[in-house]
């Protein structure tokens, strides 16, 4: 279901990892892209629409020291953990 095709009640798993996409008019699952700006999970299609060229530009401008993209999968975040832990040690 594409964004904008849904106009019903939210599912209980909305915005949760593996659940339904956090975008208001989308209920797609699995939501496997974490948005570090909204602290919620999104489907791949909505991630692509939100994190387009303009979204990438704003993320780079507003969070230049973040050290990661605005959207990441669980695997991407887990791969960063050993690097972050090594910097702390």
C-alpha positions in Angstrom: 0.0 0.0 0.0 1.6 3.3 -1.1 1.6 6.3 1.2 -1.7 8.1 1.1 -3.7 5.1 0.2 -4.8 4.4 3.8 -7.3 6.4 5.8 -8.3 4.3 8.8 -7.3 3.7 12.4 -3.6 3.3 13.3 -2.4 -0.2 14.1 -1.1 -0.9 17.6 2.4 -1.6 16.1 2.7 1.7 14.2 6.2 3.1 14.3 7.7 0.1 16.0 10.5 -2.0 14.7 9.1 -4.6 12.3 5.6 -3.2 12.7 3.6 -0.8 10.6 5.2 2.3 9.1 5.1 5.4 11.3 3.9 7.7 8.4 0.4 9.0 9.1 -1.3 7.7 6.0 0.7 4.5 5.6 0.3 1.1 7.3 2.9 -0.9 5.3 5.0 -3.4 7.1 7.6 -4.3 7.9 8.8 -1.0 9.2 12.5 -1.8 9.1 14.1 1.7 8.6 14.7 3.7 11.8 14.5 7.5 11.6 16.9 9.1 14.0 15.0 12.4 13.7 11.6 11.1 14.8 12.8 8.0 16.8 10.4 5.8 14.9 10.4 3.0 12.2 9.3 3.4 8.6 8.7 1.2 5.6 11.2 1.3 2.7 9.0 3.3 0.4 8.3 6.1 2.9 12.0 6.1 3.8 12.9 6.8 0.2 10.3 9.6 -0.1 11.4 11.3 3.2 15.1 10.8 2.7 15.3 12.0 -0.9 18.0 14.4 -2.1 16.5 17.3 -0.1 16.1 15.2 3.0 19.7 14.1 2.8 20.8 17.7 2.3 18.9 18.9 5.4 20.2 16.0 7.5 23.8 16.7 6.5 23.3 20.5 7.2 21.5 20.1 10.5 23.4 17.2 12.0 26.9 17.3 10.5 28.4 15.4 13.4 25.8 12.6 13.7 28.2 10.0 12.2 25.3 8.1 10.6 22.5 8.7 8.0 19.1 9.8 9.1 17.6 6.3 8.3 19.2 3.0 9.2 18.2 -0.6 9.5 18.8 -2.6 12.6 21.8 -4.3 10.9 23.3 -0.9 10.0 23.0 0.3 13.6 24.4 -3.0 15.1 27.4 -2.8 12.7 28.2 0.7 14.1 28.2 -0.5 17.8 31.7 -2.1 17.8 33.1 1.1 16.2 31.4 3.4 18.8 32.4 1.1 21.7 36.1 1.1 20.5 36.1 4.9 20.4 34.9 5.0 24.0 37.5 2.5 25.3 
